[in-house]
Amino acid sequence: MPEKNPTFVILGATGDLTRRLLFPAIYRLFVQNEWPVQQIVGYAMEKWERSQFLDHLHTNLKAFVTDFDENKWEKLADTIQYQSGDLTANSLKTLRNFVQGGAIFYLGLPPQLFADAAQGLGEANLNRPPDSGSFRRIVIEKPFGWDLESAQALGQALSPWWQEDQVFRIDHFLGKDTVQNVLVFRFINRLLASIWDSQHIAQVQITYAETLGLEGRWRYYDQAGALRDMLQNHLMQLFTLVAMEPPSEWDADILHDHKAEVLRAVRLIPSEHVDDFAVAGQYTAGEVEGKEVLAYTEEEGIQADSLTETYAALKLYVDNWRWSGVPFYLRSGKRMARDYAEIGVQLKSVPEKLFGAGLSNWLVFRMKPDEAIDLVMWAKKPGMELSTEEVVLTAPYKKAGERDYSAYEQLLLDVLKGDQSAFPRFDEVEESWRIVDPVLKSWKTQKPALYRAGSDGPSAQDGLMEGNLTWKSLEDPT
Ligand code: BG6
């Protein structure tokens, strides 16, 4: 059960993250009687009255929540306070009027302010619980740093004030139910244990393809690019779930130890051979879902000579006993052919003399557009002839009518419970930056390969493939 009646403080409460993602999740939990928070305190620079803050939340909730219920909102609103101020300790001290026992500080702030906020809260003595039965936690959202150096600097800025068990780093992919199922499915089915290694697995492909473009986020995106936006965090976390060693128990620290260990075993990409391990792409004009779309460099706010990658692919090798020689491919892009996401694990082919070449099985965890696990097998084609055909055994993930938690709801409940298993630990974040850092450095001055909007990505991605392996097509992934 979540701990009883803490105060939930949102720093940056008037910002975009709070209105679009955080509050709709809080509202949905409240409506389902799953929100054990006594009091929410919004804190931001705007010198608003409480009523102004409530009006702002009300307008936005109506826009972002389906089945909005005025009565429920009024009850939730009764628990909401507002305090204006900046991130200095002097100003943050005013929060002591609201915070006595357990409290969560949610930083809905631009990442460059995380260090100041964490320090300010510490200096205002809001970081230490008043007694051992109580807690103080801080929640931050990716990006955790901009490269290895800044991630380490952020870690150092936080650590004098906040212990690791107080810090909850949100990577919303880890709140997705199908993502959590990867671990459960892997470690609960004996059938998989005996094939989960380089003797049986030919390759792993983790694909997160989006038809979306910039959606007005050009200021952030043109600085970040696909490698920082998707691969360093979300896809790298998916990779750890596939590649980590089995934990002995379902314990946050043990899970993190194993995830960090596999990240440490990833071979460093040599800075002089980045192109052998990574491909950057940028979309040109094209057609996505029947609509003409502009090239990246024609989008609002983007310079014609922008080098930002809107597609990134990485090939990783894990230098340990289990995975020696198995390539792990991670790729994600904007304005791709389809909205499609999966983790695909391809088994090695059977000896080809018996039934021909290239017959291999895939185990696929599908995340988008629908959630399911597919096992792609081969069987005899019915009829007189001895020929084979592919058969797909599909286990749909959700049944109709089951309560559908958003990733945010799931993660908020975990923060309230104090369960850190779905939040990357600092060493995982640091290792992920170590892996992508040589690529970031090399891409700073390199023009990305072009791909047509609405396609599967740049043809240069094929150069990453080992031997006779191929990328799965987005149109027909099975
Ligand atoms: C975010 C990225 O972290 O994840 C976005 O910043 C991306 O660029 C999004 O679109 C994808 O996640 P989801 O859950 O919306 O598919």
Residues whose N, C-alpha, C, O or C-beta is under 5 A from the ligand:
A	BS01	BG6	D229
